[in-house]
Amino acid sequence: MAKKEQQPDVVKTKQEWIESAAYLEADRFEVAGALFLAKDHERLPESQVKNRLNKYKGGV
């Protein structure tokens, strides 16, 4: 059985993630809240942003 190739995580700054909230299927304020503790120019991978957003929305 062939392994599924993993796509590399998209890496963006906090502000870039907030501006691309629609890509994450979230509102800008939700992304901003989820990334509240991140530094303004910190580069964050997509997987980390999605995990933080899930927790912010009440997920486990």
Rosetta blueprint (number, residue, H / E / L):
1 M L
2 A L
3 K L
4 K L
5 E L
6 Q L
7 Q L
8 P L
9 D L
10 V L
11 V E
12 K E
13 T E
14 K H
15 Q H
16 E H
17 W H
18 I H
19 E H
20 S L
21 A H
22 A H
23 Y H
24 L H
25 E L
26 A L
27 D L
28 R H
29 F H
30 E H
31 V H
32 A H
33 G H
34 A H
35 L L
36 F L
37 L L
38 A L
39 K L
40 D L
41 H L
42 E L
43 R E
44 L E
45 P E
46 E H
47 S H
48 Q H
49 V H
50 K H
51 N H
52 R H
53 L H
54 N H
55 K H
56 Y H
57 K L
58 G L
59 G L
60 V L
